[in-house]
Amino acid sequence: MKKMNFDQSLKRLEEIVEELESGSISLEKSLSLFEEGVKLALYCQDELQKTDGKVSLLIRKMNGDLEVTDFNI
């Protein structure tokens, strides 16, 4: 699987869901798509958690100033 950003991964995940829901593909293809979809879903979930961490850091600033800080898990 080529390296994709969050938006590309989400779009591909939507395509996989549509293809799986169509019911017109073989069992082998379904399993392959399911595996790809799980990997993409985990990647997207990880990216969302990172973003949530950045938002939390912004909210926690005590002096009223907003500052973007890299969030490391």
URJOJO-V172987 format. One record per residue. RES is the residue in three letters. PHI is phi in whole degrees, 0 to 359 (* if undefined). NEAR is the number of other C-alpha atoms within 8 Angstrom. D_FIRST is the distance of its C-alpha to the first C-alpha in Angstrom with 1 decimal. Layout:
BEGIN
res=RES phi=PHI near=NEAR d_first=D_FIRST
res=RES phi=PHI near=NEAR d_first=D_FIRST
END
This chain:
BEGIN
res=MET phi=* near=2 d_first=0.0
res=LYS phi=288 near=3 d_first=3.8
res=LYS phi=290 near=4 d_first=6.6
res=MET phi=234 near=7 d_first=8.5
res=ASN phi=277 near=6 d_first=12.1
res=PHE phi=300 near=9 d_first=13.9
res=ASP phi=297 near=7 d_first=15.2
res=GLN phi=296 near=8 d_first=12.0
res=SER phi=295 near=12 d_first=10.5
res=LEU phi=296 near=11 d_first=13.9
res=LYS phi=297 near=8 d_first=14.2
res=ARG phi=295 near=8 d_first=11.1
res=LEU phi=298 near=11 d_first=12.5
res=GLU phi=296 near=8 d_first=15.8
res=GLU phi=297 near=8 d_first=14.7
res=ILE phi=297 near=11 d_first=13.5
res=VAL phi=300 near=9 d_first=16.9
res=GLU phi=300 near=8 d_first=18.8
res=GLU phi=293 near=10 d_first=17.5
res=LEU phi=295 near=12 d_first=18.2
res=GLU phi=290 near=6 d_first=21.6
res=SER phi=295 near=7 d_first=22.5
res=GLY phi=72 near=6 d_first=23.2
res=SER phi=254 near=6 d_first=22.9
res=ILE phi=240 near=9 d_first=20.0
res=SER phi=289 near=6 d_first=20.3
res=LEU phi=299 near=6 d_first=20.1
res=GLU phi=298 near=6 d_first=17.3
res=LYS phi=294 near=8 d_first=15.2
res=SER phi=299 near=10 d_first=16.3
res=LEU phi=296 near=8 d_first=15.2
res=SER phi=296 near=8 d_first=11.7
res=LEU phi=294 near=10 d_first=11.5
res=PHE phi=298 near=10 d_first=13.4
res=GLU phi=299 near=8 d_first=11.1
res=GLU phi=299 near=8 d_first=8.1
res=GLY phi=297 near=11 d_first=11.0
res=VAL phi=297 near=8 d_first=12.4
res=LYS phi=299 near=8 d_first=9.6
res=LEU phi=295 near=11 d_first=9.7
res=ALA phi=297 near=10 d_first=13.4
res=LEU phi=295 near=8 d_first=13.9
res=TYR phi=298 near=10 d_first=12.2
res=CYS phi=297 near=11 d_first=14.5
res=GLN phi=298 near=8 d_first=17.4
res=ASP phi=298 near=8 d_first=17.1
res=GLU phi=296 near=9 d_first=17.2
res=LEU phi=295 near=8 d_first=20.1
res=GLN phi=295 near=8 d_first=22.0
res=LYS phi=297 near=11 d_first=21.8
res=THR phi=296 near=8 d_first=23.3
res=ASP phi=300 near=8 d_first=25.9
res=GLY phi=296 near=9 d_first=26.9
res=LYS phi=295 near=12 d_first=27.5
res=VAL phi=297 near=8 d_first=29.5
res=SER phi=299 near=8 d_first=31.5
res=LEU phi=295 near=11 d_first=32.3
res=LEU phi=296 near=11 d_first=33.6
res=ILE phi=292 near=7 d_first=35.7
res=ARG phi=282 near=6 d_first=37.3
res=LYS phi=301 near=10 d_first=38.8
res=MET phi=275 near=5 d_first=42.5
res=ASN phi=273 near=4 d_first=44.3
res=GLY phi=91 near=5 d_first=43.0
res=ASP phi=279 near=6 d_first=40.9
res=LEU phi=264 near=7 d_first=37.2
res=GLU phi=219 near=6 d_first=35.0
res=VAL phi=275 near=7 d_first=31.2
res=THR phi=235 near=7 d_first=30.2
res=ASP phi=300 near=5 d_first=26.9
res=PHE phi=254 near=8 d_first=26.1
res=ASN phi=248 near=4 d_first=24.9
res=ILE phi=276 near=3 d_first=24.2
END
